[in-house]
Amino acid sequence: MKYTIKQARKLSDKSQQEMAQALGVHVQTYRKIENDPDSATIEQARIISKETGIPYNEIFFIGESTNSRVQEGGAM
């Protein structure tokens, strides 16, 4: 199953603030990453995967994939 970054964060019971701290960025920057997965660096994607406990290949880090999932009725 594939997850959006937001879904992965929520499944791991972490707040946006906690994820921002793990990434070493301001919470507004983290929110941008959730809304625009294309903006995540490879290192940020690796940290998100580690922090959420969800393998990298199960999280959408490409905006088009995330948008198509939402259009298909996937929850965010």
Protein Blocks (a to p, Z undefined) as FASTA:
>chain_A
ZZdfklmmmmnopafklmmmmnopafklmmmmmmmmmlpcfklmmmmmmmnopafklpcf
bfklmmmmmmnopaZZ
